[in-house]
Protein backbone atom coordinates (compact mmCIF):
# COMPACT_ATOMS: atom_id res chain seq x y z
CA UNK A 1 0.00 0.00 0.00
CA UNK A 2 2.98 2.35 0.25
CA UNK A 3 3.20 3.06 -3.48
CA UNK A 4 -0.58 3.70 -3.82
CA UNK A 5 -0.46 6.18 -0.95
CA UNK A 6 2.56 7.93 -2.51
CA UNK A 7 0.84 8.21 -5.91
CA UNK A 8 -2.34 9.53 -4.26
CA UNK A 9 -0.43 12.18 -2.32
CA UNK A 10 1.46 13.20 -5.47
CA UNK A 11 -1.81 13.45 -7.42
CA UNK A 12 -3.42 15.61 -4.71
CA UNK A 13 -0.37 17.91 -4.61
CA UNK A 14 -0.43 18.22 -8.40
CA UNK A 15 -4.18 19.05 -8.45
CA UNK A 16 -3.75 21.71 -5.75
CA UNK A 17 -0.77 23.20 -7.58
CA UNK A 18 -2.68 23.20 -10.90
CA UNK A 19 -5.74 24.89 -9.37
CA UNK A 20 -3.65 27.56 -7.61
CA UNK A 21 -1.76 28.33 -10.82
CA UNK A 22 -5.01 28.63 -12.78
CA UNK A 23 -6.50 30.89 -10.10
CA UNK A 24 -3.45 33.20 -10.23
CA UNK A 25 -3.67 33.41 -14.03
CA UNK A 26 -7.35 34.37 -13.82
CA UNK A 27 -6.54 37.09 -11.27
CA UNK A 28 -3.75 38.46 -13.46
CA UNK A 29 -6.04 38.45 -16.51
CA UNK A 30 -8.78 40.21 -14.54
CA UNK A 31 -6.34 42.91 -13.36
CA UNK A 32 -5.11 43.52 -16.90
CA UNK A 33 -8.68 43.77 -18.13
CA UNK A 34 -9.54 46.28 -15.39
CA UNK A 35 -6.50 48.42 -16.23
CA UNK A 36 -7.43 48.47 -19.91
CA UNK A 37 -11.04 49.39 -19.12
CA UNK A 38 -9.87 52.19 -16.80
CA UNK A 39 -7.71 53.63 -19.55
CA UNK A 40 -10.62 53.52 -21.98
CA UNK A 41 -13.05 55.08 -19.50
CA UNK A 42 -10.83 58.12 -18.80
CA UNK A 43 -11.18 60.22 -21.93
CA UNK A 44 -9.36 63.51 -22.07
CA UNK A 45 -12.09 66.08 -21.61
CA UNK A 46 -10.43 69.36 -22.58
CA UNK A 47 -7.69 69.75 -25.16
CA UNK A 48 -5.93 73.07 -25.58
CA UNK A 49 -3.83 74.23 -28.50
CA UNK A 50 -0.39 75.72 -27.84
CA UNK A 51 -0.35 79.37 -28.92
CA UNK A 52 3.23 79.11 -30.23
CA UNK A 53 3.48 75.78 -32.05
CA UNK A 54 -0.10 74.54 -32.31
CA UNK A 55 0.45 71.23 -30.51
CA UNK A 56 -2.68 69.95 -28.77
CA UNK A 57 -2.17 69.35 -25.05
CA UNK A 58 -4.56 68.15 -22.31
CA UNK A 59 -5.72 71.10 -20.26
CA UNK A 60 -4.35 69.48 -17.10
CA UNK A 61 -0.83 69.54 -18.62
CA UNK A 62 -1.03 72.86 -20.47
CA UNK A 63 0.42 76.08 -19.06
CA UNK A 64 -2.06 78.96 -19.07
CA UNK A 65 -1.31 82.69 -19.10
CA UNK A 66 -3.85 85.44 -19.86
CA UNK A 67 -6.22 83.02 -21.58
CA UNK A 68 -3.51 81.53 -23.79
CA UNK A 69 -2.25 77.98 -23.46
CA UNK A 70 1.27 76.66 -23.97
CA UNK A 71 2.70 73.15 -24.27
CA UNK A 72 5.93 74.00 -22.44
CA UNK A 73 7.52 76.61 -20.25
CA UNK A 74 9.92 77.50 -23.08
CA UNK A 75 7.01 78.41 -25.38
CA UNK A 76 5.36 80.42 -22.62
CA UNK A 77 8.57 82.37 -22.02
CA UNK A 78 9.15 82.83 -25.76
CA UNK A 79 5.68 84.29 -26.18
CA UNK A 80 6.08 86.61 -23.19
CA UNK A 81 9.53 87.73 -24.40
CA UNK A 82 8.23 88.48 -27.88
CA UNK A 83 5.45 90.66 -26.41
CA UNK A 84 7.80 92.61 -24.16
CA UNK A 85 10.37 93.53 -26.80
CA UNK A 86 9.82 97.04 -28.18
CA UNK A 87 9.41 97.22 -31.95
N, CA and C of each residue as an Amber inpcrd file, in Angstrom:
protein
   261
   0.8070000  -1.1950000   0.0000000   0.0000000   0.0000000   0.0000000
   0.8500000   1.2600000   0.0000000   2.1210000   1.1730000   0.1920000
   2.9780000   2.3530000   0.2490000   3.0220000   3.1070000  -1.0620000
   3.0940000   2.3960000  -2.1820000   3.1970000   3.0630000  -3.4830000
   1.8760000   3.7320000  -3.8680000   0.7420000   3.1250000  -3.5220000
  -0.5800000   3.7010000  -3.8230000  -0.7610000   5.0040000  -3.0400000
  -0.3590000   4.9700000  -1.7810000  -0.4570000   6.1770000  -0.9490000
   0.4340000   7.2930000  -1.5120000   1.6260000   6.9600000  -1.9360000
   2.5600000   7.9320000  -2.5090000   2.0030000   8.5400000  -3.7950000
   1.4320000   7.7090000  -4.6520000   0.8370000   8.2080000  -5.9070000
  -0.3720000   9.1060000  -5.6050000  -1.1730000   8.7260000  -4.6350000
  -2.3420000   9.5310000  -4.2620000  -1.9090000  10.8910000  -3.7280000
  -0.9330000  10.9160000  -2.8660000  -0.4340000  12.1840000  -2.3240000
   0.1470000  13.0470000  -3.4370000   0.8910000  12.4510000  -4.3410000
   1.4640000  13.1970000  -5.4700000   0.3590000  13.7650000  -6.3510000
  -0.6890000  12.9830000  -6.5860000  -1.8070000  13.4520000  -7.4150000
  -2.5340000  14.6160000  -6.7390000  -2.7460000  14.5240000  -5.4430000
  -3.4160000  15.6110000  -4.7120000  -2.5670000  16.8790000  -4.7470000
  -1.2700000  16.7480000  -4.5460000  -0.3730000  17.9130000  -4.6110000
  -0.4130000  18.5390000  -5.9930000  -0.3940000  17.6990000  -7.0350000
  -0.4340000  18.2240000  -8.4040000  -1.7450000  18.9610000  -8.6820000
  -2.8790000  18.4120000  -8.2300000  -4.1830000  19.0520000  -8.4500000
  -4.2340000  20.3910000  -7.7320000  -3.7670000  20.4450000  -6.4990000
  -3.7540000  21.7080000  -5.7450000  -2.8620000  22.7300000  -6.4430000
  -1.6850000  22.3040000  -6.8730000  -0.7740000  23.2050000  -7.5840000
  -1.4120000  23.7200000  -8.8710000  -2.0380000  22.8280000  -9.6500000
  -2.6820000  23.2020000 -10.9040000  -3.8020000  24.2130000 -10.6620000
  -4.6310000  23.9880000  -9.6570000  -5.7390000  24.8930000  -9.3690000
  -5.2420000  26.2690000  -8.8960000  -4.2090000  26.2810000  -8.0650000
  -3.6480000  27.5560000  -7.6140000  -3.0580000  28.3480000  -8.7740000
  -2.3490000  27.6690000  -9.6570000  -1.7580000  28.3340000 -10.8200000
  -2.8500000  28.9130000 -11.7160000  -3.8940000  28.1540000 -11.9480000
  -5.0060000  28.6280000 -12.7780000  -5.6980000  29.8290000 -12.1300000
  -5.8810000  29.7870000 -10.8250000  -6.5020000  30.8940000 -10.0960000
  -5.6550000  32.1590000 -10.2200000  -4.3400000  32.0390000 -10.0940000
  -3.4520000  33.1960000 -10.2300000  -3.5060000  33.7800000 -11.6310000
  -3.5780000  32.9290000 -12.6460000  -3.6700000  33.4070000 -14.0290000
  -4.9730000  34.1650000 -14.2610000  -6.0710000  33.6690000 -13.6780000
  -7.3480000  34.3730000 -13.8160000  -7.2890000  35.7380000 -13.1350000
  -6.6720000  35.8050000 -11.9640000  -6.5370000  37.0870000 -11.2670000
  -5.7090000  38.0700000 -12.0840000  -4.6090000  37.6040000 -12.6540000
  -3.7550000  38.4640000 -13.4620000  -4.5120000  38.9510000 -14.6950000
  -5.2570000  38.0720000 -15.3350000  -6.0390000  38.4520000 -16.5100000
  -7.1010000  39.4810000 -16.1360000  -7.7420000  39.2810000 -14.9970000
  -8.7800000  40.2060000 -14.5410000  -8.1830000  41.5880000 -14.2560000
  -7.0010000  41.6260000 -13.6390000  -6.3390000  42.9080000 -13.3550000
  -5.9780000  43.6400000 -14.6420000  -5.4510000  42.9030000 -15.6150000
  -5.1130000  43.5200000 -16.9010000  -6.3600000  44.0730000 -17.5760000
  -7.4400000  43.3290000 -17.5170000  -8.6840000  43.7720000 -18.1280000
  -9.2040000  45.0360000 -17.4360000  -9.0990000  45.1080000 -16.1260000
  -9.5390000  46.2840000 -15.3880000  -8.6820000  47.4960000 -15.7250000
  -7.3770000  47.3060000 -15.8820000  -6.5000000  48.4160000 -16.2250000
  -6.8240000  48.9450000 -17.6150000  -7.0830000  48.0550000 -18.5550000
  -7.4310000  48.4710000 -19.9090000  -8.7540000  49.2250000 -19.8990000
  -9.7370000  48.7250000 -19.1540000 -11.0390000  49.3910000 -19.1220000
 -10.9410000  50.7480000 -18.4200000 -10.0540000  50.8850000 -17.4400000
  -9.8660000  52.1910000 -16.7970000  -9.2840000  53.1950000 -17.7720000
  -8.3180000  52.7450000 -18.5740000  -7.7070000  53.6350000 -19.5490000
  -8.7330000  54.0840000 -20.5830000  -9.6100000  53.1890000 -20.9900000
 -10.6240000  53.5250000 -21.9800000 -11.6950000  54.4250000 -21.3970000
 -11.9710000  54.3010000 -20.1040000 -13.0480000  55.0750000 -19.4960000
 -12.5980000  56.4540000 -19.0200000 -11.3250000  56.8100000 -19.2020000
 -10.8280000  58.1160000 -18.7980000 -10.4860000  58.9540000 -20.0230000
 -11.5100000  59.4070000 -20.7620000 -11.1800000  60.2200000 -21.9340000
 -10.6750000  61.5860000 -21.5080000  -9.8570000  62.1710000 -22.3360000
  -9.3590000  63.5080000 -22.0680000 -10.4910000  64.4670000 -22.3940000
 -10.9070000  65.2500000 -21.4160000 -12.0930000  66.0780000 -21.6130000
 -11.7840000  67.3820000 -22.3420000 -10.7250000  68.0610000 -21.9780000
 -10.4310000  69.3560000 -22.5830000  -9.0310000  69.3550000 -23.1760000
  -8.9640000  69.6590000 -24.4600000  -7.6920000  69.7450000 -25.1620000
  -7.4710000  71.2060000 -25.5180000  -6.2830000  71.6950000 -25.2640000
  -5.9340000  73.0720000 -25.5840000  -4.8140000  73.0910000 -26.6030000
  -4.8350000  74.0880000 -27.4480000  -3.8340000  74.2300000 -28.5030000
  -2.7710000  75.2210000 -28.0460000  -1.5010000  74.8360000 -28.2100000
  -0.3940000  75.7180000 -27.8440000  -0.4220000  76.9430000 -28.7510000
  -0.3120000  78.1230000 -28.1720000  -0.3460000  79.3730000 -28.9220000
   0.8560000  79.5030000 -29.8430000   1.9930000  78.9400000 -29.4620000
   3.2270000  79.1090000 -30.2290000   3.3320000  78.0890000 -31.3650000
   3.2100000  76.8070000 -31.0390000   3.4850000  75.7770000 -32.0490000
   2.2420000  75.0530000 -32.5490000   1.1330000  75.1720000 -31.8610000
  -0.0960000  74.5440000 -32.3080000  -0.2920000  73.1080000 -31.8560000
   0.5870000  72.5990000 -31.0230000   0.4460000  71.2330000 -30.5090000
  -0.7440000  71.1850000 -29.5620000  -1.5260000  70.1130000 -29.6540000
  -2.6770000  69.9480000 -28.7730000  -2.2440000  69.2330000 -27.4990000
  -2.6080000  69.8290000 -26.3600000  -2.1670000  69.3470000 -25.0490000
  -3.3900000  69.2410000 -24.1390000  -3.4730000  68.1910000 -23.2970000
  -4.5590000  68.1450000 -22.3140000  -4.5040000  69.3740000 -21.4060000
  -5.6560000  69.8870000 -21.0750000  -5.7160000  71.1030000 -20.2590000
  -4.9900000  70.9280000 -18.9300000  -5.0220000  69.7280000 -18.3870000
  -4.3540000  69.4840000 -17.1050000  -2.8380000  69.6050000 -17.2170000
  -2.2710000  69.4510000 -18.4230000  -0.8300000  69.5440000 -18.6220000
  -0.4080000  70.8690000 -19.2540000  -1.3540000  71.6140000 -19.7820000
  -1.0330000  72.8620000 -20.4680000  -0.7230000  73.9700000 -19.4570000
   0.1080000  74.9020000 -19.8780000   0.4180000  76.0790000 -19.0600000
  -0.4360000  77.2260000 -19.5810000  -1.1390000  77.8980000 -18.6770000
  -2.0620000  78.9580000 -19.0700000  -1.5430000  80.3080000 -18.5980000
  -1.6800000  81.3200000 -19.4690000  -1.3140000  82.6870000 -19.1020000
  -2.1820000  83.6370000 -19.9210000  -2.9720000  84.4520000 -19.2270000
  -3.8550000  85.4380000 -19.8590000  -4.7410000  84.8150000 -20.9380000
  -5.3040000  83.6650000 -20.6460000  -6.2170000  83.0190000 -21.5800000
  -5.5480000  82.2820000 -22.7210000  -4.2370000  82.2660000 -22.7520000
  -3.5110000  81.5300000 -23.7860000  -2.8980000  80.2880000 -23.1520000
  -2.7830000  79.2330000 -23.9540000  -2.2530000  77.9780000 -23.4580000
  -0.9650000  77.6310000 -24.1850000  -0.0500000  77.0010000 -23.4370000
   1.2660000  76.6590000 -23.9740000   1.5880000  75.2130000 -23.6130000
   2.3430000  74.5510000 -24.5110000   2.6960000  73.1500000 -24.2730000
   3.9250000  73.0240000 -23.3760000   4.7310000  74.0760000 -23.2650000
   5.9340000  74.0030000 -22.4370000   6.2550000  75.3790000 -21.8720000
   7.0920000  75.3670000 -20.8760000   7.5220000  76.6100000 -20.2500000
   8.3430000  77.4410000 -21.2290000   9.1110000  76.7770000 -22.0870000
   9.9200000  77.4960000 -23.0780000   9.0270000  78.2840000 -24.0390000
   7.9190000  77.7030000 -24.4770000   7.0100000  78.4080000 -25.3760000
   6.2970000  79.5540000 -24.6530000   5.9800000  79.3490000 -23.3960000
   5.3560000  80.4230000 -22.6230000   6.3150000  81.6010000 -22.4880000
   7.5750000  81.3040000 -22.1590000   8.5740000  82.3710000 -22.0240000
   8.8380000  83.0480000 -23.3590000   8.9010000  82.2570000 -24.4330000
   9.1500000  82.8310000 -25.7610000   8.0290000  83.7810000 -26.1500000
   6.8110000  83.4270000 -25.8510000   5.6790000  84.2900000 -26.1760000
   5.7020000  85.5650000 -25.3360000   6.0220000  85.4260000 -24.0620000
   6.0770000  86.6060000 -23.1940000   7.2300000  87.5230000 -23.6030000
   8.3860000  86.9340000 -23.9710000   9.5250000  87.7340000 -24.4000000
   9.2260000  88.4670000 -25.6990000   8.5260000  87.8260000 -26.6120000
   8.2350000  88.4800000 -27.8810000   7.2420000  89.6250000 -27.6960000
   6.4100000  89.5790000 -26.6890000   5.4520000  90.6600000 -26.4120000
   6.1460000  91.8380000 -25.7330000   7.1740000  91.5610000 -24.9400000
   7.7970000  92.6100000 -24.1630000   8.8380000  93.3930000 -24.9310000
   9.3400000  92.8370000 -26.0370000  10.3730000  93.5340000 -26.7980000
   9.7420000  94.7000000 -27.5520000  10.3510000  95.8950000 -27.4270000
   9.8190000  97.0380000 -28.1840000  10.1170000  96.8700000 -29.6750000
   9.2050000  97.3450000 -30.5020000   9.4100000  97.2170000 -31.9470000
   9.7070000  98.5440000 -32.5610000
